[in-house]
């Protein structure tokens, strides 16, 4: 969840509770001043790739978390990332989203947008959405209010308080509700949803911002079998309309959704191919799958 969305949500909850947060915001009561890209335009995918990582390296206290990592993702692709704990999966996502700066290497969104030149909030505005393992929703707001708040609009305090949906935005919200299987729960408080439903709601909040690339970290962890199956259906529906990078350990889930699987180990790509191909790779068996 982006910083501006978090602040707007806090203001919405505070209004419901009758609390004035006007003087407690980071901007001293003014509308939040997070940076924005003026006219980001379309991502240039003429070369057939929406994300390029090349020769990325980053170390923390002498530990090389990412080691000359290179990979790329095509527009509309659903790429699965697997690997042992400490392989660099989360750090890679941190670099893509601007949370961590690499020591060396390049990261491009499309052919022309150098992500290393942008801040975390700006990268979200460019069209990259990230979902962490633990769902982050506003539990004191309804499903509808969470999605409404996530619309790609100005997130200043006054704008968030008095914003009204137009017909196009209402249609979009209804479409997202159907996509994430929450149409019947539109008026429920988010805090009363199941774990899986909260995961879907947060994915819906990302979709409301119309991202071109979604980064999803262990999205089915803690879900029931039924919720996992529905999440697989959801991701297959999104594929083609969005590019997805899915980090996951559930091999059954990976088999359901995957085309290309990338295996990370020690901060670099160990193997890549179909799930059957990487599962048959002796190096992957040795470091990750076991015998």
PyMOL commands that set and color helices and strands:
alter all, ss='L'
color gray80, all
select helices_A, chain A and resi 3-16+89-96+115-117+120-126+143-149+157-162+167-179+183-185+190-192+195-207+225-238+251-257+275-279+282-289
alter helices_A, ss='H'
color red, helices_A
select strands_A, chain A and resi 51-60+63-73+78-82+104-109+113-114+128-131+213-217+243-247+260-265+268-273
alter strands_A, ss='S'
color yellow, strands_A
deselect
rebuild
show_as cartoon
